[in-house]
Amino acid sequence: MAENRIGILSDTHGLLREEVLEALKGCGAILHAGDVGGPEILERLSAIAPVYAVRGNTDRDWEKPLPETQSVTLFGVRFFLIHNRKKAGELPECDIVLSGHTHKYEERREGSRLFLNPGSCGPKRFLLPVTMAVLKVSENGWQAERLDLPAGTQGGTLYVSGAEKADSGTDAGVSGVGALGRETGAFGANAPEMKADPGEKAAKGLKADSPEAYMAQLPEKDLKKLVSDIMRSVDRGRPVKELAGKYRIGEELAELICRLYVTHPGIDAEGIINKMGIYNR
């Protein structure tokens, strides 16, 4: 049996990088673990190979909604796809459980079963790498190969539709989130300027050459307080520019925290920090 290749990706959030398209050449099938970003992404991928995809938490308001889970057998390998592994419940018989959501690459075996999360190959998320995977299947079995992609270049097409307008990301030339909102207010490039609440103490901040360096210096307790304060400010309708100045963290970092909060209903400060990869330093 000749070697067959299966492209595995997740959390594109509306962005198809040229490096991803290049890596998928020669694949006999493509699996996508959700947070696609719009039907245009699947249409572009289906021009390369048959696509099997599930719905992520930001894949809302599609004319033809994706399934929440999907079981498929390709080249003799049994897959079970779900976006958020924690919501899987009892698993069906399968060889590989494919999930996404965390934006962090993971390969974990339990007996003969592989739990695989290809990470995110869409917009860059702070300290997290841009990754995907390719599964190679031959007569000798199958093996997953992690692919790390350049994070400093978009090099692709950004599709923005529906809920993905609130999660398109910023990375080397992609514009900001614009005016996004919750029930209590909006933030972003088009949001109105508001004066800081004089009753709130502005964060003293630490001197650093980058947002990453600033965050790396903060103790865990202070980091959680900072993110919690920003979340409350978003609920009050404060714009990104104001938050960046108030907490002295830079607009890019303030925008990232706000975006994660808005696009992940119910998330807490620790959840936002985990998605940013701060604790992986």
Secondary structure, 3 states (H helix, E strand, C coil): CCCEEEEEECCCCCEEEHHHHHHCCCCCEEEECCCCCCHHHHHHHHCCCCEEECCCCCCCCCCCCCCCEEEEEECCEEEEEECCHHHCCCCCCCCEEECCCCCCEEEEEECCEEEEEECCCCCCCCCCCEEEEEEEEECCEEEEEEEEECCCCCCEEECCCHHHHHCCCCCCCCCCCCCEEECCEEECCCCCCCCCCCCCCCCCCCCCCCHHHHHHHCCHHHHHHHHHHHHHHHHCCCCHHHHHHHHCCCHHHHHHHHHHHHHCCCCCHHHHHHHHCHHHC
